[in-house]
Amino acid sequence: MTIEKIKEDINGFLVDELEIDQNKITDDARLKEDVGIDSLDYVDIVAFISRNFGFKIDKTEMKDVLTLGQFYEYIKGKAE
């Protein structure tokens, strides 16, 4: 799966389901501070990733994922 497809899928979910402003979605946007992802959003994201990419997010691996760009790369690495 290409990084472009991953971005398209995740960004679509963020905008459509979590109602995040499209202008906040950039590779260097920080998940909590800039995008506004909270613990309830995280639960929805985990379910979306499991359903669409076929794996569960490992919470311990996510501790170093701070930006959307890092999140896309994390998904790419796990989905391969």
mmCIF file of the N, C-alpha and C atoms, coordinates in Angstrom:
data_MODEL
# 
_entry.id   MODEL 
# 
loop_
_atom_site.group_PDB 
_atom_site.id 
_atom_site.type_symbol 
_atom_site.label_atom_id 
_atom_site.label_alt_id 
_atom_site.label_comp_id 
_atom_site.label_asym_id 
_atom_site.label_entity_id 
_atom_site.label_seq_id 
_atom_site.pdbx_PDB_ins_code 
_atom_site.Cartn_x 
_atom_site.Cartn_y 
_atom_site.Cartn_z 
_atom_site.occupancy 
_atom_site.B_iso_or_equiv 
_atom_site.pdbx_formal_charge 
_atom_site.auth_seq_id 
_atom_site.auth_comp_id 
_atom_site.auth_asym_id 
_atom_site.auth_atom_id 
_atom_site.pdbx_PDB_model_num 
ATOM 1   N N  . MET A 1 1  ? 0.839   -1.174 0.000  1.00 0.00 ? 1  MET A N  1 
ATOM 2   C CA . MET A 1 1  ? 0.000   0.000  0.000  1.00 0.00 ? 1  MET A CA 1 
ATOM 3   C C  . MET A 1 1  ? 0.889   1.245  0.000  1.00 0.00 ? 1  MET A C  1 
ATOM 4   N N  . THR A 1 2  ? 0.536   2.210  -0.811 1.00 0.00 ? 2  THR A N  1 
ATOM 5   C CA . THR A 1 2  ? 1.361   3.421  -0.920 1.00 0.00 ? 2  THR A CA 1 
ATOM 6   C C  . THR A 1 2  ? 1.051   4.393  0.214  1.00 0.00 ? 2  THR A C  1 
ATOM 7   N N  . ILE A 1 3  ? 2.018   5.238  0.507  1.00 0.00 ? 3  ILE A N  1 
ATOM 8   C CA . ILE A 1 3  ? 1.827   6.261  1.536  1.00 0.00 ? 3  ILE A CA 1 
ATOM 9   C C  . ILE A 1 3  ? 0.717   7.226  1.126  1.00 0.00 ? 3  ILE A C  1 
ATOM 10  N N  . GLU A 1 4  ? 0.578   7.472  -0.166 1.00 0.00 ? 4  GLU A N  1 
ATOM 11  C CA . GLU A 1 4  ? -0.473  8.371  -0.650 1.00 0.00 ? 4  GLU A CA 1 
ATOM 12  C C  . GLU A 1 4  ? -1.864  7.804  -0.346 1.00 0.00 ? 4  GLU A C  1 
ATOM 13  N N  . LYS A 1 5  ? -2.028  6.493  -0.556 1.00 0.00 ? 5  LYS A N  1 
ATOM 14  C CA . LYS A 1 5  ? -3.312  5.836  -0.272 1.00 0.00 ? 5  LYS A CA 1 
ATOM 15  C C  . LYS A 1 5  ? -3.589  5.845  1.232  1.00 0.00 ? 5  LYS A C  1 
ATOM 16  N N  . ILE A 1 6  ? -2.565  5.607  2.029  1.00 0.00 ? 6  ILE A N  1 
ATOM 17  C CA . ILE A 1 6  ? -2.713  5.647  3.489  1.00 0.00 ? 6  ILE A CA 1 
ATOM 18  C C  . ILE A 1 6  ? -3.156  7.037  3.924  1.00 0.00 ? 6  ILE A C  1 
ATOM 19  N N  . LYS A 1 7  ? -2.490  8.065  3.414  1.00 0.00 ? 7  LYS A N  1 
ATOM 20  C CA . LYS A 1 7  ? -2.862  9.446  3.751  1.00 0.00 ? 7  LYS A CA 1 
ATOM 21  C C  . LYS A 1 7  ? -4.302  9.744  3.344  1.00 0.00 ? 7  LYS A C  1 
ATOM 22  N N  . GLU A 1 8  ? -4.660  9.336  2.148  1.00 0.00 ? 8  GLU A N  1 
ATOM 23  C CA . GLU A 1 8  ? -6.014  9.585  1.645  1.00 0.00 ? 8  GLU A CA 1 
ATOM 24  C C  . GLU A 1 8  ? -7.060  8.939  2.561  1.00 0.00 ? 8  GLU A C  1 
ATOM 25  N N  . ASP A 1 9  ? -6.834  7.687  2.923  1.00 0.00 ? 9  ASP A N  1 
ATOM 26  C CA . ASP A 1 9  ? -7.782  6.965  3.774  1.00 0.00 ? 9  ASP A CA 1 
ATOM 27  C C  . ASP A 1 9  ? -7.872  7.588  5.168  1.00 0.00 ? 9  ASP A C  1 
ATOM 28  N N  . ILE A 1 10 ? -6.726  7.841  5.777  1.00 0.00 ? 10 ILE A N  1 
ATOM 29  C CA . ILE A 1 10 ? -6.715  8.382  7.136  1.00 0.00 ? 10 ILE A CA 1 
ATOM 30  C C  . ILE A 1 10 ? -7.261  9.803  7.157  1.00 0.00 ? 10 ILE A C  1 
ATOM 31  N N  . ASN A 1 11 ? -6.828  10.625 6.208  1.00 0.00 ? 11 ASN A N  1 
ATOM 32  C CA . ASN A 1 11 ? -7.319  12.008 6.179  1.00 0.00 ? 11 ASN A CA 1 
ATOM 33  C C  . ASN A 1 11 ? -8.821  12.054 5.951  1.00 0.00 ? 11 ASN A C  1 
ATOM 34  N N  . GLY A 1 12 ? -9.321  11.196 5.078  1.00 0.00 ? 12 GLY A N  1 
ATOM 35  C CA . GLY A 1 12 ? -10.760 11.120 4.839  1.00 0.00 ? 12 GLY A CA 1 
ATOM 36  C C  . GLY A 1 12 ? -11.511 10.767 6.109  1.00 0.00 ? 12 GLY A C  1 
ATOM 37  N N  . PHE A 1 13 ? -10.980 9.818  6.853  1.00 0.00 ? 13 PHE A N  1 
ATOM 38  C CA . PHE A 1 13 ? -11.590 9.430  8.126  1.00 0.00 ? 13 PHE A CA 1 
ATOM 39  C C  . PHE A 1 13 ? -11.575 10.590 9.112  1.00 0.00 ? 13 PHE A C  1 
ATOM 40  N N  . LEU A 1 14 ? -10.430 11.256 9.232  1.00 0.00 ? 14 LEU A N  1 
ATOM 41  C CA . LEU A 1 14 ? -10.310 12.371 10.179 1.00 0.00 ? 14 LEU A CA 1 
ATOM 42  C C  . LEU A 1 14 ? -11.311 13.478 9.868  1.00 0.00 ? 14 LEU A C  1 
ATOM 43  N N  . VAL A 1 15 ? -11.462 13.796 8.601  1.00 0.00 ? 15 VAL A N  1 
ATOM 44  C CA . VAL A 1 15 ? -12.367 14.878 8.190  1.00 0.00 ? 15 VAL A CA 1 
ATOM 45  C C  . VAL A 1 15 ? -13.828 14.442 8.283  1.00 0.00 ? 15 VAL A C  1 
ATOM 46  N N  . ASP A 1 16 ? -14.138 13.281 7.716  1.00 0.00 ? 16 ASP A N  1 
ATOM 47  C CA . ASP A 1 16 ? -15.534 12.838 7.619  1.00 0.00 ? 16 ASP A CA 1 
ATOM 48  C C  . ASP A 1 16 ? -16.098 12.325 8.938  1.00 0.00 ? 16 ASP A C  1 
ATOM 49  N N  . GLU A 1 17 ? -15.336 11.521 9.649  1.00 0.00 ? 17 GLU A N  1 
ATOM 50  C CA . GLU A 1 17 ? -15.858 10.873 10.854 1.00 0.00 ? 17 GLU A CA 1 
ATOM 51  C C  . GLU A 1 17 ? -15.567 11.649 12.137 1.00 0.00 ? 17 GLU A C  1 
ATOM 52  N N  . LEU A 1 18 ? -14.374 12.228 12.235 1.00 0.00 ? 18 LEU A N  1 
ATOM 53  C CA . LEU A 1 18 ? -14.015 12.954 13.457 1.00 0.00 ? 18 LEU A CA 1 
ATOM 54  C C  . LEU A 1 18 ? -14.232 14.454 13.323 1.00 0.00 ? 18 LEU A C  1 
ATOM 55  N N  . GLU A 1 19 ? -14.648 14.864 12.120 1.00 0.00 ? 19 GLU A N  1 
ATOM 56  C CA . GLU A 1 19 ? -14.966 16.268 11.831 1.00 0.00 ? 19 GLU A CA 1 
ATOM 57  C C  . GLU A 1 19 ? -13.809 17.220 12.158 1.00 0.00 ? 19 GLU A C  1 
ATOM 58  N N  . ILE A 1 20 ? -12.615 16.808 11.763 1.00 0.00 ? 20 ILE A N  1 
ATOM 59  C CA . ILE A 1 20 ? -11.423 17.632 11.946 1.00 0.00 ? 20 ILE A CA 1 
ATOM 60  C C  . ILE A 1 20 ? -11.278 18.534 10.735 1.00 0.00 ? 20 ILE A C  1 
ATOM 61  N N  . ASP A 1 21 ? -10.966 19.788 10.988 1.00 0.00 ? 21 ASP A N  1 
ATOM 62  C CA . ASP A 1 21 ? -10.792 20.780 9.933  1.00 0.00 ? 21 ASP A CA 1 
ATOM 63  C C  . ASP A 1 21 ? -9.665  20.340 8.985  1.00 0.00 ? 21 ASP A C  1 
ATOM 64  N N  . GLN A 1 22 ? -9.973  20.259 7.693  1.00 0.00 ? 22 GLN A N  1 
ATOM 65  C CA . GLN A 1 22 ? -9.011  19.849 6.665  1.00 0.00 ? 22 GLN A CA 1 
ATOM 66  C C  . GLN A 1 22 ? -7.722  20.672 6.738  1.00 0.00 ? 22 GLN A C  1 
ATOM 67  N N  . ASN A 1 23 ? -7.825  21.937 7.113  1.00 0.00 ? 23 ASN A N  1 
ATOM 68  C CA . ASN A 1 23 ? -6.651  22.816 7.169  1.00 0.00 ? 23 ASN A CA 1 
ATOM 69  C C  . ASN A 1 23 ? -5.670  22.426 8.264  1.00 0.00 ? 23 ASN A C  1 
ATOM 70  N N  . LYS A 1 24 ? -6.116  21.652 9.244  1.00 0.00 ? 24 LYS A N  1 
ATOM 71  C CA . LYS A 1 24 ? -5.243  21.212 10.331 1.00 0.00 ? 24 LYS A CA 1 
ATOM 72  C C  . LYS A 1 24 ? -4.439  19.970 9.952  1.00 0.00 ? 24 LYS A C  1 
ATOM 73  N N  . ILE A 1 25 ? -4.802  19.346 8.835  1.00 0.00 ? 25 ILE A N  1 
ATOM 74  C CA . ILE A 1 25 ? -4.190  18.072 8.468  1.00 0.00 ? 25 ILE A CA 1 
ATOM 75  C C  . ILE A 1 25 ? -2.989  18.292 7.551  1.00 0.00 ? 25 ILE A C  1 
ATOM 76  N N  . THR A 1 26 ? -1.811  18.230 8.179  1.00 0.00 ? 26 THR A N  1 
ATOM 77  C CA . THR A 1 26 ? -0.540  18.327 7.469  1.00 0.00 ? 26 THR A CA 1 
ATOM 78  C C  . THR A 1 26 ? 0.401   17.273 8.045  1.00 0.00 ? 26 THR A C  1 
ATOM 79  N N  . ASP A 1 27 ? 1.423   16.914 7.308  1.00 0.00 ? 27 ASP A N  1 
ATOM 80  C CA . ASP A 1 27 ? 2.360   15.892 7.774  1.00 0.00 ? 27 ASP A CA 1 
ATOM 81  C C  . ASP A 1 27 ? 3.008   16.255 9.106  1.00 0.00 ? 27 ASP A C  1 
ATOM 82  N N  . ASP A 1 28 ? 3.285   17.539 9.318  1.00 0.00 ? 28 ASP A N  1 
ATOM 83  C CA . ASP A 1 28 ? 3.971   17.932 10.550 1.00 0.00 ? 28 ASP A CA 1 
ATOM 84  C C  . ASP A 1 28 ? 3.020   18.345 11.675 1.00 0.00 ? 28 ASP A C  1 
ATOM 85  N N  . ALA A 1 29 ? 1.719   18.198 11.470 1.00 0.00 ? 29 ALA A N  1 
ATOM 86  C CA . ALA A 1 29 ? 0.740   18.523 12.517 1.00 0.00 ? 29 ALA A CA 1 
ATOM 87  C C  . ALA A 1 29 ? 0.851   17.501 13.644 1.00 0.00 ? 29 ALA A C  1 
ATOM 88  N N  . ARG A 1 30 ? 0.937   18.012 14.864 1.00 0.00 ? 30 ARG A N  1 
ATOM 89  C CA . ARG A 1 30 ? 1.000   17.129 16.034 1.00 0.00 ? 30 ARG A CA 1 
ATOM 90  C C  . ARG A 1 30 ? -0.412  16.604 16.330 1.00 0.00 ? 30 ARG A C  1 
ATOM 91  N N  . LEU A 1 31 ? -0.497  15.317 16.602 1.00 0.00 ? 31 LEU A N  1 
ATOM 92  C CA . LEU A 1 31 ? -1.785  14.647 16.761 1.00 0.00 ? 31 LEU A CA 1 
ATOM 93  C C  . LEU A 1 31 ? -2.648  15.286 17.845 1.00 0.00 ? 31 LEU A C  1 
ATOM 94  N N  . LYS A 1 32 ? -2.087  15.510 19.018 1.00 0.00 ? 32 LYS A N  1 
ATOM 95  C CA . LYS A 1 32 ? -2.875  16.069 20.122 1.00 0.00 ? 32 LYS A CA 1 
ATOM 96  C C  . LYS A 1 32 ? -2.984  17.591 20.034 1.00 0.00 ? 32 LYS A C  1 
ATOM 97  N N  . GLU A 1 33 ? -1.850  18.247 19.956 1.00 0.00 ? 33 GLU A N  1 
ATOM 98  C CA . GLU A 1 33 ? -1.819  19.698 20.057 1.00 0.00 ? 33 GLU A CA 1 
ATOM 99  C C  . GLU A 1 33 ? -2.423  20.411 18.846 1.00 0.00 ? 33 GLU A C  1 
ATOM 100 N N  . ASP A 1 34 ? -2.105  19.955 17.641 1.00 0.00 ? 34 ASP A N  1 
ATOM 101 C CA . ASP A 1 34 ? -2.540  20.647 16.425 1.00 0.00 ? 34 ASP A CA 1 
ATOM 102 C C  . ASP A 1 34 ? -3.845  20.092 15.854 1.00 0.00 ? 34 ASP A C  1 
ATOM 103 N N  . VAL A 1 35 ? -3.945  18.763 15.807 1.00 0.00 ? 35 VAL A N  1 
ATOM 104 C CA . VAL A 1 35 ? -5.123  18.132 15.210 1.00 0.00 ? 35 VAL A CA 1 
ATOM 105 C C  . VAL A 1 35 ? -6.250  18.000 16.226 1.00 0.00 ? 35 VAL A C  1 
ATOM 106 N N  . GLY A 1 36 ? -5.902  17.861 17.495 1.00 0.00 ? 36 GLY A N  1 
ATOM 107 C CA . GLY A 1 36 ? -6.914  17.784 18.550 1.00 0.00 ? 36 GLY A CA 1 
ATOM 108 C C  . GLY A 1 36 ? -7.413  16.377 18.831 1.00 0.00 ? 36 GLY A C  1 
ATOM 109 N N  . ILE A 1 37 ? -6.602  15.361 18.542 1.00 0.00 ? 37 ILE A N  1 
ATOM 110 C CA . ILE A 1 37 ? -6.986  13.976 18.812 1.00 0.00 ? 37 ILE A CA 1 
ATOM 111 C C  . ILE A 1 37 ? -7.012  13.770 20.326 1.00 0.00 ? 37 ILE A C  1 
ATOM 112 N N  . ASP A 1 38 ? -8.167  13.316 20.839 1.00 0.00 ? 38 ASP A N  1 
ATOM 113 C CA . ASP A 1 38 ? -8.265  13.013 22.265 1.00 0.00 ? 38 ASP A CA 1 
ATOM 114 C C  . ASP A 1 38 ? -8.455  11.508 22.456 1.00 0.00 ? 38 ASP A C  1 
ATOM 115 N N  . SER A 1 39 ? -8.629  11.081 23.692 1.00 0.00 ? 39 SER A N  1 
ATOM 116 C CA . SER A 1 39 ? -8.708  9.645  23.974 1.00 0.00 ? 39 SER A CA 1 
ATOM 117 C C  . SER A 1 39 ? -9.914  8.977  23.310 1.00 0.00 ? 39 SER A C  1 
ATOM 118 N N  . LEU A 1 40 ? -11.027 9.664  23.207 1.00 0.00 ? 40 LEU A N  1 
ATOM 119 C CA . LEU A 1 40 ? -12.197 9.094  22.528 1.00 0.00 ? 40 LEU A CA 1 
ATOM 120 C C  . LEU A 1 40 ? -11.944 8.965  21.029 1.00 0.00 ? 40 LEU A C  1 
ATOM 121 N N  . ASP A 1 41 ? -11.294 9.966  20.448 1.00 0.00 ? 41 ASP A N  1 
ATOM 122 C CA . ASP A 1 41 ? -10.926 9.896  19.030 1.00 0.00 ? 41 ASP A CA 1 
ATOM 123 C C  . ASP A 1 41 ? -9.965  8.734  18.784 1.00 0.00 ? 41 ASP A C  1 
ATOM 124 N N  . TYR A 1 42 ? -9.060  8.529  19.726 1.00 0.00 ? 42 TYR A N  1 
ATOM 125 C CA . TYR A 1 42 ? -8.071  7.463  19.596 1.00 0.00 ? 42 TYR A CA 1 
ATOM 126 C C  . TYR A 1 42 ? -8.760  6.102  19.473 1.00 0.00 ? 42 TYR A C  1 
ATOM 127 N N  . VAL A 1 43 ? -9.799  5.886  20.267 1.00 0.00 ? 43 VAL A N  1 
ATOM 128 C CA . VAL A 1 43 ? -10.553 4.624  20.203 1.00 0.00 ? 43 VAL A CA 1 
ATOM 129 C C  . VAL A 1 43 ? -11.147 4.437  18.810 1.00 0.00 ? 43 VAL A C  1 
ATOM 130 N N  . ASP A 1 44 ? -11.715 5.494  18.250 1.00 0.00 ? 44 ASP A N  1 
ATOM 131 C CA . ASP A 1 44 ? -12.281 5.427  16.902 1.00 0.00 ? 44 ASP A CA 1 
ATOM 132 C C  . ASP A 1 44 ? -11.198 5.162  15.859 1.00 0.00 ? 44 ASP A C  1 
ATOM 133 N N  . ILE A 1 45 ? -10.044 5.780  16.023 1.00 0.00 ? 45 ILE A N  1 
ATOM 134 C CA . ILE A 1 45 ? -8.940  5.596  15.088 1.00 0.00 ? 45 ILE A CA 1 
ATOM 135 C C  . ILE A 1 45 ? -8.432  4.156  15.134 1.00 0.00 ? 45 ILE A C  1 
ATOM 136 N N  . VAL A 1 46 ? -8.310  3.598  16.336 1.00 0.00 ? 46 VAL A N  1 
ATOM 137 C CA . VAL A 1 46 ? -7.859  2.208  16.487 1.00 0.00 ? 46 VAL A CA 1 
ATOM 138 C C  . VAL A 1 46 ? -8.812  1.270  15.751 1.00 0.00 ? 46 VAL A C  1 
ATOM 139 N N  . ALA A 1 47 ? -10.118 1.483  15.915 1.00 0.00 ? 47 ALA A N  1 
ATOM 140 C CA . ALA A 1 47 ? -11.114 0.643  15.234 1.00 0.00 ? 47 ALA A CA 1 
ATOM 141 C C  . ALA A 1 47 ? -11.020 0.812  13.720 1.00 0.00 ? 47 ALA A C  1 
ATOM 142 N N  . PHE A 1 48 ? -10.841 2.047  13.255 1.00 0.00 ? 48 PHE A N  1 
ATOM 143 C CA . PHE A 1 48 ? -10.717 2.315  11.816 1.00 0.00 ? 48 PHE A CA 1 
ATOM 144 C C  . PHE A 1 48 ? -9.489  1.616  11.228 1.00 0.00 ? 48 PHE A C  1 
ATOM 145 N N  . ILE A 1 49 ? -8.365  1.718  11.910 1.00 0.00 ? 49 ILE A N  1 
ATOM 146 C CA . ILE A 1 49 ? -7.121  1.096  11.422 1.00 0.00 ? 49 ILE A CA 1 
ATOM 147 C C  . ILE A 1 49 ? -7.280  -0.415 11.376 1.00 0.00 ? 49 ILE A C  1 
ATOM 148 N N  . SER A 1 50 ? -7.855  -0.994 12.418 1.00 0.00 ? 50 SER A N  1 
ATOM 149 C CA . SER A 1 50 ? -8.067  -2.437 12.454 1.00 0.00 ? 50 SER A CA 1 
ATOM 150 C C  . SER A 1 50 ? -8.958  -2.894 11.303 1.00 0.00 ? 50 SER A C  1 
ATOM 151 N N  . ARG A 1 51 ? -10.029 -2.173 11.077 1.00 0.00 ? 51 ARG A N  1 
ATOM 152 C CA . ARG A 1 51 ? -11.003 -2.516 10.039 1.00 0.00 ? 51 ARG A CA 1 
ATOM 153 C C  . ARG A 1 51 ? -10.434 -2.332 8.624  1.00 0.00 ? 51 ARG A C  1 
ATOM 154 N N  . ASN A 1 52 ? -9.678  -1.264 8.419  1.00 0.00 ? 52 ASN A N  1 
ATOM 155 C CA . ASN A 1 52 ? -9.235  -0.917 7.067  1.00 0.00 ? 52 ASN A CA 1 
ATOM 156 C C  . ASN A 1 52 ? -7.827  -1.373 6.702  1.00 0.00 ? 52 ASN A C  1 
ATOM 157 N N  . PHE A 1 53 ? -6.988  -1.588 7.708  1.00 0.00 ? 53 PHE A N  1 
ATOM 158 C CA . PHE A 1 53 ? -5.605  -1.959 7.417  1.00 0.00 ? 53 PHE A CA 1 
ATOM 159 C C  . PHE A 1 53 ? -5.245  -3.343 7.950  1.00 0.00 ? 53 PHE A C  1 
ATOM 160 N N  . GLY A 1 54 ? -6.133  -3.948 8.735  1.00 0.00 ? 54 GLY A N  1 
ATOM 161 C CA . GLY A 1 54 ? -5.962  -5.333 9.150  1.00 0.00 ? 54 GLY A CA 1 
ATOM 162 C C  . GLY A 1 54 ? -5.013  -5.594 10.298 1.00 0.00 ? 54 GLY A C  1 
ATOM 163 N N  . PHE A 1 55 ? -4.732  -4.610 11.135 1.00 0.00 ? 55 PHE A N  1 
ATOM 164 C CA . PHE A 1 55 ? -3.902  -4.845 12.315 1.00 0.00 ? 55 PHE A CA 1 
ATOM 165 C C  . PHE A 1 55 ? -4.350  -3.916 13.442 1.00 0.00 ? 55 PHE A C  1 
ATOM 166 N N  . LYS A 1 56 ? -3.968  -4.287 14.656 1.00 0.00 ? 56 LYS A N  1 
ATOM 167 C CA . LYS A 1 56 ? -4.287  -3.451 15.816 1.00 0.00 ? 56 LYS A CA 1 
ATOM 168 C C  . LYS A 1 56 ? -3.094  -2.565 16.131 1.00 0.00 ? 56 LYS A C  1 
ATOM 169 N N  . ILE A 1 57 ? -3.388  -1.337 16.468 1.00 0.00 ? 57 ILE A N  1 
ATOM 170 C CA . ILE A 1 57 ? -2.335  -0.400 16.865 1.00 0.00 ? 57 ILE A CA 1 
ATOM 171 C C  . ILE A 1 57 ? -1.791  -0.820 18.223 1.00 0.00 ? 57 ILE A C  1 
ATOM 172 N N  . ASP A 1 58 ? -0.476  -0.878 18.334 1.00 0.00 ? 58 ASP A N  1 
ATOM 173 C CA . ASP A 1 58 ? 0.190   -1.190 19.589 1.00 0.00 ? 58 ASP A CA 1 
ATOM 174 C C  . ASP A 1 58 ? 0.435   0.120  20.334 1.00 0.00 ? 58 ASP A C  1 
ATOM 175 N N  . LYS A 1 59 ? -0.231  0.270  21.458 1.00 0.00 ? 59 LYS A N  1 
ATOM 176 C CA . LYS A 1 59 ? -0.153  1.524  22.220 1.00 0.00 ? 59 LYS A CA 1 
ATOM 177 C C  . LYS A 1 59 ? 1.287   1.867  22.611 1.00 0.00 ? 59 LYS A C  1 
ATOM 178 N N  . THR A 1 60 ? 2.096   0.861  22.917 1.00 0.00 ? 60 THR A N  1 
ATOM 179 C CA . THR A 1 60 ? 3.482   1.141  23.304 1.00 0.00 ? 60 THR A CA 1 
ATOM 180 C C  . THR A 1 60 ? 4.294   1.672  22.130 1.00 0.00 ? 60 THR A C  1 
ATOM 181 N N  . GLU A 1 61 ? 4.001   1.209  20.923 1.00 0.00 ? 61 GLU A N  1 
ATOM 182 C CA . GLU A 1 61 ? 4.703   1.710  19.740 1.00 0.00 ? 61 GLU A CA 1 
ATOM 183 C C  . GLU A 1 61 ? 4.264   3.133  19.397 1.00 0.00 ? 61 GLU A C  1 
ATOM 184 N N  . MET A 1 62 ? 3.049   3.485  19.760 1.00 0.00 ? 62 MET A N  1 
ATOM 185 C CA . MET A 1 62 ? 2.506   4.805  19.426 1.00 0.00 ? 62 MET A CA 1 
ATOM 186 C C  . MET A 1 62 ? 3.063   5.929  20.297 1.00 0.00 ? 62 MET A C  1 
ATOM 187 N N  . LYS A 1 63 ? 3.751   5.601  21.386 1.00 0.00 ? 63 LYS A N  1 
ATOM 188 C CA . LYS A 1 63 ? 4.234   6.657  22.287 1.00 0.00 ? 63 LYS A CA 1 
ATOM 189 C C  . LYS A 1 63 ? 5.219   7.605  21.613 1.00 0.00 ? 63 LYS A C  1 
ATOM 190 N N  . ASP A 1 64 ? 5.916   7.135  20.587 1.00 0.00 ? 64 ASP A N  1 
ATOM 191 C CA . ASP A 1 64 ? 6.880   7.978  19.874 1.00 0.00 ? 64 ASP A CA 1 
ATOM 192 C C  . ASP A 1 64 ? 6.293   8.611  18.610 1.00 0.00 ? 64 ASP A C  1 
ATOM 193 N N  . VAL A 1 65 ? 5.024   8.326  18.317 1.00 0.00 ? 65 VAL A N  1 
ATOM 194 C CA . VAL A 1 65 ? 4.357   8.878  17.138 1.00 0.00 ? 65 VAL A CA 1 
ATOM 195 C C  . VAL A 1 65 ? 3.655   10.169 17.557 1.00 0.00 ? 65 VAL A C  1 
ATOM 196 N N  . LEU A 1 66 ? 4.238   11.292 17.156 1.00 0.00 ? 66 LEU A N  1 
ATOM 197 C CA . LEU A 1 66 ? 3.721   12.582 17.606 1.00 0.00 ? 66 LEU A CA 1 
ATOM 198 C C  . LEU A 1 66 ? 3.011   13.370 16.511 1.00 0.00 ? 66 LEU A C  1 
ATOM 199 N N  . THR A 1 67 ? 3.377   13.115 15.236 1.00 0.00 ? 67 THR A N  1 
ATOM 200 C CA . THR A 1 67 ? 2.809   13.894 14.132 1.00 0.00 ? 67 THR A CA 1 
ATOM 201 C C  . THR A 1 67 ? 2.028   12.989 13.178 1.00 0.00 ? 67 THR A C  1 
ATOM 202 N N  . LEU A 1 68 ? 1.224   13.606 12.346 1.00 0.00 ? 68 LEU A N  1 
ATOM 203 C CA . LEU A 1 68 ? 0.495   12.834 11.338 1.00 0.00 ? 68 LEU A CA 1 
ATOM 204 C C  . LEU A 1 68 ? 1.453   12.130 10.394 1.00 0.00 ? 68 LEU A C  1 
ATOM 205 N N  . GLY A 1 69 ? 2.528   12.798 10.005 1.00 0.00 ? 69 GLY A N  1 
ATOM 206 C CA . GLY A 1 69 ? 3.513   12.178 9.121  1.00 0.00 ? 69 GLY A CA 1 
ATOM 207 C C  . GLY A 1 69 ? 4.091   10.907 9.727  1.00 0.00 ? 69 GLY A C  1 
ATOM 208 N N  . GLN A 1 70 ? 4.410   10.949 11.017 1.00 0.00 ? 70 GLN A N  1 
ATOM 209 C CA . GLN A 1 70 ? 4.919   9.769  11.702 1.00 0.00 ? 70 GLN A CA 1 
ATOM 210 C C  . GLN A 1 70 ? 3.841   8.688  11.775 1.00 0.00 ? 70 GLN A C  1 
ATOM 211 N N  . PHE A 1 71 ? 2.597   9.102  11.943 1.00 0.00 ? 71 PHE A N  1 
ATOM 212 C CA . PHE A 1 71 ? 1.485   8.153  11.999 1.00 0.00 ? 71 PHE A CA 1 
ATOM 213 C C  . PHE A 1 71 ? 1.314   7.442  10.668 1.00 0.00 ? 71 PHE A C  1 
ATOM 214 N N  . TYR A 1 72 ? 1.378   8.198  9.567  1.00 0.00 ? 72 TYR A N  1 
ATOM 215 C CA . TYR A 1 72 ? 1.292   7.584  8.240  1.00 0.00 ? 72 TYR A CA 1 
ATOM 216 C C  . TYR A 1 72 ? 2.404   6.551  8.052  1.00 0.00 ? 72 TYR A C  1 
ATOM 217 N N  . GLU A 1 73 ? 3.619   6.895  8.449  1.00 0.00 ? 73 GLU A N  1 
ATOM 218 C CA . GLU A 1 73 ? 4.764   5.991  8.311  1.00 0.00 ? 73 GLU A CA 1 
ATOM 219 C C  . GLU A 1 73 ? 4.590   4.752  9.186  1.00 0.00 ? 73 GLU A C  1 
ATOM 220 N N  . TYR A 1 74 ? 4.047   4.940  10.389 1.00 0.00 ? 74 TYR A N  1 
ATOM 221 C CA . TYR A 1 74 ? 3.781   3.815  11.285 1.00 0.00 ? 74 TYR A CA 1 
ATOM 222 C C  . TYR A 1 74 ? 2.797   2.849  10.609 1.00 0.00 ? 74 TYR A C  1 
ATOM 223 N N  . ILE A 1 75 ? 1.714   3.393  10.054 1.00 0.00 ? 75 ILE A N  1 
ATOM 224 C CA . ILE A 1 75 ? 0.713   2.571  9.381  1.00 0.00 ? 75 ILE A CA 1 
ATOM 225 C C  . ILE A 1 75 ? 1.340   1.839  8.183  1.00 0.00 ? 75 ILE A C  1 
ATOM 226 N N  . LYS A 1 76 ? 2.126   2.555  7.399  1.00 0.00 ? 76 LYS A N  1 
ATOM 227 C CA . LYS A 1 76 ? 2.779   1.939  6.234  1.00 0.00 ? 76 LYS A CA 1 
ATOM 228 C C  . LYS A 1 76 ? 3.662   0.778  6.658  1.00 0.00 ? 76 LYS A C  1 
ATOM 229 N N  . GLY A 1 77 ? 4.437   0.980  7.701  1.00 0.00 ? 77 GLY A N  1 
ATOM 230 C CA . GLY A 1 77 ? 5.336   -0.066 8.184  1.00 0.00 ? 77 GLY A CA 1 
ATOM 231 C C  . GLY A 1 77 ? 4.595   -1.294 8.689  1.00 0.00 ? 77 GLY A C  1 
ATOM 232 N N  . LYS A 1 78 ? 3.486   -1.097 9.340  1.00 0.00 ? 78 LYS A N  1 
ATOM 233 C CA . LYS A 1 78 ? 2.714   -2.212 9.884  1.00 0.00 ? 78 LYS A CA 1 
ATOM 234 C C  . LYS A 1 78 ? 1.865   -2.899 8.814  1.00 0.00 ? 78 LYS A C  1 
ATOM 235 N N  . ALA A 1 79 ? 1.453   -2.169 7.812  1.00 0.00 ? 79 ALA A N  1 
ATOM 236 C CA . ALA A 1 79 ? 0.553   -2.715 6.782  1.00 0.00 ? 79 ALA A CA 1 
ATOM 237 C C  . ALA A 1 79 ? 1.309   -3.515 5.714  1.00 0.00 ? 79 ALA A C  1 
ATOM 238 N N  . GLU A 1 80 ? 2.624   -3.398 5.690  1.00 0.00 ? 80 GLU A N  1 
ATOM 239 C CA . GLU A 1 80 ? 3.405   -4.092 4.653  1.00 0.00 ? 80 GLU A CA 1 
ATOM 240 C C  . GLU A 1 80 ? 3.548   -5.558 4.939  1.00 0.00 ? 80 GLU A C  1 
# 
